[in-house]
Amino acid sequence: MASQFSISVIVPAYNEEKTLTDTVSSVKSALADKFSAYEILIIDDASSDNTCSIADKISRENPNVKVFHNSKNMGFGYNYKIGVGLATKDYIGLIPGDNEILEDSIKDIFSCVGKADMVLPYHTNSEERSLLRRSLSGGFTALLNLLFGYKLKYYNGPVVHKREIVTKVRMTTNGFAYQAEIITRLLKAGHSYIEVGMKIRSRQHGHSKALYPKNVWSVLKTIANLCWELNLKR
């Protein structure tokens, strides 16, 4: 039975020619008949491979899939903000185009929609990632919990938000800490959340951009600004 809610799913994609088709297929399967209506918004971040043409082909074959192409590479947070601005449904979700999240876990995430203002996924098999990335991610989560007084398991997952609240929240970064910024601001405003476990697979193609020095610096800068604005400035 379909939910009374509708959902927009943002799929950011940068050089994901080998994974984008499978990602969208998993999203469509996970959505199935769970929602009253859905749309999938592929944001091609000026890919240099065949992601652009693949995305356009997917869109031609499914009227619920819309594609938007950036003229230059803008970053993950920017793509999410663009998707939020384009979304038209009751809830806004995110599934990266790298096909890292298992389909069953996408289903688990979507099944929680409507139970709280935010659905916050976290890894249950983080050993699939490198030790360095696990360590940095764990440190990032612990630091945010310490600074803002929460006990979340993860801040950078494929979150689902109510559109009416996420469209109003202040988003200042285009970097990888964009979701942490959104979540922290919404929690400070008193919005509810539910956490759900998810499984990922080892990345089969390409590599993550999260550990690039400029991205790490962007994350640290965002944390510092949040701490100043939400803790010290007040």
Summary of the structure (lengths in Angstrom):
residues: 234
radius of gyration: 16.8
end to end distance: 46.6
largest distance: 51.1
contacts: 765
relative contact order: 0.17
helix: 42%
strand: 18%
